[in-house]
């Protein structure tokens, strides 16, 4: 099973993914955290350079790099899922759709080029406002994080995707432990 956390920057994806992995392990499940982009790969290193402004790519090329980064990990993802692990992802395929769509790319194309990746069995959208994202991270923001209008469009794309699929939207503005309890309840219901 693959569980994906999606949301704006600073919505708590990494924190909630880590907490869920730990709680699933305490419940007796085999669980592993996976984060995208994976900066430990060659393509991930290139993504990091682009986000820091060392490279300049058009939006389509940037999203192709993100997608390729996930395909780099596809054999591992498949092996882990086939081995019975619950994969908890800090960002997954919907991020490319959201950020690409926010930059004027075709969301259907972005979804199509990712169709051979393992699908998320559950996507949890940690919903926060762009203003909250800025307030939670005021310094060292990358080029996407600095663009408030783009973050607004990304949020709109996430909401569109959530409405079209069977996502769970939770209020990411709430305190992290209360949010973690709510997330665990949602996941336990899906595992039952």
HELIX and SHEET records of a PDB file:
HELIX    1   1 UNK A   13  UNK A   26  1                                  14    
HELIX    2   2 UNK A   42  UNK A   51  1                                  10    
HELIX    3   3 UNK A   59  UNK A   72  1                                  14    
HELIX    4   4 UNK A   74  UNK A   82  1                                   9    
HELIX    5   5 UNK A   93  UNK A  102  1                                  10    
HELIX    6   6 UNK A  107  UNK A  112  1                                   6    
HELIX    7   7 UNK A  130  UNK A  136  1                                   7    
HELIX    8   8 UNK A  148  UNK A  164  1                                  17    
HELIX    9   9 UNK A  176  UNK A  191  1                                  16    
SHEET    1   A 5 UNK A  31  UNK A  35  0                                        
SHEET    2   A 5 UNK A  86  UNK A  90  1                                        
SHEET    3   A 5 UNK A   2  UNK A   6  1                                        
SHEET    4   A 5 UNK A 122  UNK A 127  1                                        
SHEET    5   A 5 UNK A 168  UNK A 171  1                                        
END                                                                             
